Amino acid sequence: MMTLLTDVTVPTALQQRTSGRLHLHFSQADAPSLRTKLVVTDQQPPLRVIRAFPMKDGSVLTHLHNISGGILGGDQLTLCACLGESTQVQLTSTGATRVYRHRENYQDAFQQTHFVIGKGALLEYLPDPLIPFAGARFQQQTRIELATGAGLFYWEVIAPGREAHDEIFAYDEVGLTLDIVAENSPIVIERMRLRPAQQSLTSLARMGDYRYFGTFYICKVGCAPAVWSALEQTLFTLAQQRTVPGEILWGVSTMPAHGMTVRALSMTNRAISDGFYLFWKDAKEKLYGKTAILPRKVY
C-alpha cells in the first residue's frame, strides 16, 4: 500500500531511543595531490566513520558504521555528506542494515539522509541491503542535491526480511521517500509505503512471486542528450540479457533530465547485486571513462 509519508503524523508523546548523527565534509586537497580528503564535522553514536581510504583512481572510500549492529525501534538517525567541488567519494555500509522489531510506545525507527554533491563531484553510494525484521516499523527520507557537472551512482536493495527465520514480508511498515534535485530542479520524486499485512506485496500488481526489489540511480548533470541515448540502449540491452523470468526481472527508464533509473525484482539479493555491478560498470565507463571498483569491506 502506497501513501505519502507527509500524510502520516507521528504522535509526539512516543519515545525516542537515541538520536544518532553523522555529518561528513569532503574537499579536494591542494596541488599536487588533489586527492579528496574527509573532515567529520559531527559524529553522534550509533553512527560513526573511521577514516577515508584513498583509492587508486583518486577517490576515497568511507565505511558507514552503526555500532548498535542495526536500527532499533525509536532510533532517530541523520546522515549528511557534503562533497566539495571535484571531489570523488564512495560510501558503503559495513554490512546489511538490519531494522529490528518495533518497540511499543516508541516512535518508528527513522533515518534522514542528505547528500549535497558539488560542481564536478561524484558520489557513489553503494550500501548493502536493508533487512526489515518481523514487526519492524521504519521510515527513511533521502534528499540528494546535484550541482552543475555533479555525478551520482546510488543503489538500494530492500530484502523481504530474515529468510532463514521464515520472516517473509513480516515487517509492519517500511516507508521510503527520495528526492533528487539537479541544479535546483527536481528530477526524481519517489514516495513508497509498504504495509504487507494490510495489502499483500505478493499480488501480481506488486511483486508477485519475487522477494527482493532494488533501484539504481545513475546521474550526471550536463551530459549531452546523445550520451544518454547511447547509454540507454546499452543498459536496455543489458537488462534484456540479464532478465530470467521466475528468477529476476530488469527494467531501465530515463529521468526527465540528467540521468537514468534501473530497477529489479528478484528471488535473491545476489542476482541484484551482481547485476547492479554490471550496469554500474557500463555506465561509469561511458560517463567517466573509468572502471567501477567495488568497495572493499571492513569489520
C-alpha angles and dihedrals in degrees: 000000000000126000133153112270088221088064091066122080119202113214109245091216090073117100130246122220099203141337109225122187135186121179118181130186122193123193138168119258120233122268137313095035099034087184121154115257131195131225118185106213097178131013123174120169140283085039119066146144129210104202146313113266115214116233128206093250092060096259127112130233119217125186118214111217130198104193091194088070091239145354114298129201109279095023113141109194132181126193120184128174127179117194115201125217115306095358121144117209136175117195124189140162123244090236143331116326107242118203109200130213117294116261118227115250091016129109119255112274107265137191125185118194126189124181123184112191115195132215111307093355126134129213122191108189107187112164128169118252126296110240115195110199123218110291094015121149114194136167122192126187121185130182124182124187120196125196126203110305093007120143136206138191108180128165135178132184125192117203123208091236135272101338092185088062093045090249100148112164089337095137119110099225144346118188121190129184127177131181122181115188124189118194089343094307122108116242099167128035114169130170123179134168119183119197107166096183092054099040119014117240091204095071117114089246090061125024102330110192093343121105109191129052128189139182129199121194119201118189139166118167116227102017115149116258090243090061092055092045092055093044092049091056092047094050093042090055090048091050090054092048094049097046114106111174111231091023109048139348124202131196135180128200136170125240120230086263143347100020159025137242127219119196133187141188113196147166091227140033091226093064091053096045092048090049095046089056091055093049090047091048093054094042095048092048092052098040100038108012088236137119120252109240117200112228116253114230130235126198 
